[in-house]
């Protein structure tokens, strides 16, 4: 039985017919506005055809009760790209979980991606699926406690508390945690065949920054860049730096082949 694909809220800005950049946001507390209010206008002003969308269950897209395996998100991206009617391959940028979706799409659809820029992200592996499922289930459990949202607001501010409040129906009313755990993840050796240019951007205080050497050794053409003074929220925390990196990468930076050196900041 084939399930109906949920309706996705999409937004496209910038000149049509130019290099297309598809922006994929993170999970639970994220949606396309994290790009719309940061780097998307900069990319569009530089002449890129910029496509953003709310992933299933997020923002203004439909929120089905089930259907949240990684491959479901990747199939959504595939359908979106297919419907863009672009002349050639697209560039992908993914933040956090969005980067993982972008990695999975690029591996499953070789030739459809010109380059990939991942912000605070990693390719999907079995270890990733177990970790992510645990984080989602733990978050859903903590949100059942009356003290959680007031603590988030006191500690991180009203905006963060509002994002968490919006994420609660997804975390508690769907099978997302169990589905992520059951996701199909490629074997590590398959990532060595991902022969397209990749730039991975990390906040230098993030836990994920330590994966940079592994990623450089795993992927055939991968560079990494660490943004000083930032953690996992580097996209929103320093959109100027991330936007500049994207402009360079989607302009000419991705065309220069690279193997093992990486970039450091």
C-alpha positions in Angstrom: 0.0 0.0 0.0 1.4 3.4 -1.0 0.7 6.1 1.5 -0.2 9.6 0.2 2.7 12.0 0.5 1.9 14.9 2.9 1.4 18.4 1.5 4.6 20.4 2.0 4.7 24.1 2.4 7.3 25.5 0.0 8.8 28.9 -0.8 10.9 29.9 -3.8 12.8 33.2 -4.1 15.4 34.6 -6.4 15.7 34.6 -10.2 14.3 31.6 -12.0 16.6 29.7 -14.4 19.7 30.3 -12.4 21.7 27.8 -10.2 19.1 26.3 -7.8 19.9 25.9 -4.1 17.5 23.8 -2.0 17.6 24.5 1.7 16.7 21.7 4.1 16.0 22.6 7.8 16.5 20.7 11.0 14.1 18.6 13.1 11.4 19.3 15.6 12.1 22.9 16.6 13.0 24.1 13.1 11.3 25.1 9.9 12.0 27.1 6.7 12.1 30.4 8.6 15.5 29.6 9.9 16.7 30.1 6.4 14.2 32.8 5.3 15.4 35.2 8.1 19.1 34.4 7.7 20.9 33.2 4.5 18.1 32.8 1.9 17.8 36.5 1.0 21.6 36.8 0.6 21.7 33.8 -1.8 18.7 35.1 -3.8 20.3 38.6 -4.1 23.4 37.0 -5.4 21.4 35.4 -8.3 20.6 32.0 -7.0 17.2 30.3 -7.4 16.5 29.5 -3.7 14.0 26.9 -2.6 12.9 26.4 1.0 10.3 24.0 2.4 8.9 22.9 5.7 9.6 19.2 6.1 6.7 16.8 6.9 5.4 17.5 10.4 7.0 20.9 10.6 6.0 24.5 10.1 3.0 24.8 7.8 3.4 21.3 6.2 1.0 18.5 7.0 1.8 16.4 10.1 0.8 12.8 9.6 0.6 10.5 12.6 3.2 8.2 11.2 5.8 8.1 8.4 8.9 9.7 9.8 11.7 7.4 8.8 14.7 9.0 7.2 13.7 7.6 3.8 10.3 9.3 4.1 12.0 12.7 4.5 14.4 11.8 1.7 11.6 10.8 -0.6 9.9 14.2 0.1 13.1 16.0 -1.0 13.3 13.8 -4.1 9.7 14.7 -5.1 10.4 18.3 -4.5 13.5 18.4 -6.6 11.8 16.4 -9.4 9.0 19.0 -9.5 11.4 22.0 -9.8 12.0 21.4 -13.5 15.6 22.6 -13.3 18.0 22.4 -16.2 20.7 20.6 -14.3 21.7 19.3 -10.8 20.8 21.3 -7.7 22.9 22.5 -4.8 21.8 21.3 -1.4 22.3 23.0 2.0 21.1 21.2 5.1 21.1 22.3 8.7 21.4 19.6 11.4 18.9 16.9 10.5 18.3 18.6 7.2 22.0 17.9 6.4 21.5 14.3 7.1 18.5 14.2 4.7 20.6 16.0 2.1 23.4 13.4 2.5 20.9 10.6 2.1 19.4 12.1 -1.0 22.8 12.7 -2.6 23.8 9.1 -2.1 20.5 7.8 -3.4 20.3 10.1 -6.4 23.8 10.5 -7.8 23.9 13.0 -10.6 21.1 15.1 -9.2 23.3 17.1 -6.8 26.0 19.6 -7.9 27.3 20.1 -4.4 26.3 19.8 -0.7 26.9 22.1 2.2 26.0 20.7 5.6 25.8 22.8 8.7 26.2 21.0 12.0 25.3 17.7 10.4 26.5 14.2 9.7 25.6 11.4 7.2 23.1 8.9 8.5 24.5 5.8 10.1 23.0 3.2 12.5 24.6 5.0 15.4 23.1 8.3 14.2 19.6 6.8 14.1 19.9 5.4 17.6 21.2 8.7 19.0 18.6 10.8 17.2 15.7 8.5 18.3 16.9 8.7 21.9 17.1 12.5 21.8 13.6 12.8 20.3 12.0 10.3 22.8 13.8 12.0 25.7 12.5 15.4 24.6 9.0 14.2 24.3 9.2 12.7 27.8 10.6 15.9 29.4 7.9 18.0 27.7 5.3 16.1 29.7 6.7 17.7 32.9 5.0 21.0 33.8 8.3 22.6 34.7 10.1 22.0 31.4 8.7 24.9 29.2 9.1 27.6 32.0 12.7 26.4 32.5 13.4 26.6 28.8 12.0 30.2 28.7 14.0 31.3 31.7 17.2 29.7 30.4 17.0 30.3 26.6 14.3 32.9 26.2 10.8 33.2 24.9 11.7 32.5 21.3 13.2 29.1 22.1 10.3 28.2 24.4 7.9 29.0 21.5 9.8 26.8 19.1 9.7 23.9 21.6 6.0 24.5 22.2 5.4 24.2 18.5 7.4 21.0 18.4 5.4 19.3 21.1 2.6 17.9 18.8 5.2 16.4 16.5 7.2 14.9 19.4 4.3 13.6 21.4 1.6 13.0 18.8 3.5 11.1 16.1 5.7 8.1 15.8 8.8 10.2 14.9 11.1 8.8 17.5 10.4 5.1 16.8 10.4 5.8 13.0 13.8 7.4 13.1 15.2 4.4 15.0 13.8 2.2 12.3 15.3 4.2 9.4 17.3 2.5 6.6 20.9 3.7 6.9 23.6 3.0 4.4 26.7 1.0 5.3 29.7 3.2 6.0 31.6 2.0 3.0 28.9 3.4 0.7 29.7 6.9 1.8 33.1 6.5 0.2 31.3 6.5 -3.2 29.7 9.9 -2.7 31.8 11.6 -5.3 30.5 15.1 -5.1 32.0 18.2 -3.4 30.9 18.5 0.3 31.5 21.4 2.7 30.7 20.6 6.3 30.4 23.7 8.6 30.5 23.3 12.4 30.5 25.6 15.4 33.8 25.1 17.1 32.2 24.5 20.5 29.7 21.9 19.1 29.9 18.3 20.0 29.7 17.5 16.2 32.9 19.5 15.4 34.9 16.4 16.5 33.5 14.4 13.6 35.2 16.7 11.0 38.4 14.5 10.6 36.3 11.3 10.2 34.1 13.0 7.6 37.1 14.2 5.7 38.6 10.7 5.7 35.3 9.1 4.7 34.1 11.2 1.8 36.1 11.5 -1.5 35.8 15.3 -1.8 35.1 16.9 1.6 36.2 20.1 3.2 35.3 21.3 6.8 35.1 24.7 8.3 34.8 25.6 12.0 33.1 28.9 13.0 34.8 30.2 16.2 32.6 31.0 19.2 29.5 29.1 18.2 27.9 25.8 18.9 25.1 23.8 17.2 23.0 26.9 16.5 25.7 28.5 14.3 23.3 29.1 11.4 21.1 31.4 13.4 23.9 32.6 15.7 26.2 33.7 12.9 24.2 34.0 9.6 26.8 36.5 8.2 29.6 33.9 8.3 27.5 31.0 7.2 25.9 33.1 4.4 29.4 34.2 3.2 30.5 30.5 3.2 27.4 29.6 1.2 27.9 32.4 -1.4 31.5 31.3 -2.0 30.6 27.6 -2.0 27.7 27.7 -4.4 29.5 30.3 -6.5 32.9 28.8 -7.4 34.2 27.2 -4.3 32.6 23.8 -4.9 34.3 23.5 -8.3 37.8 23.1 -6.8 38.5 19.5 -6.1 39.8 18.7 -2.7 40.8 15.5 -0.9 42.1 15.5 2.7 43.4 18.8 3.9 40.1 20.4 5.1 39.7 24.0 6.2 40.2 25.4 9.7 39.2 28.6 11.3 
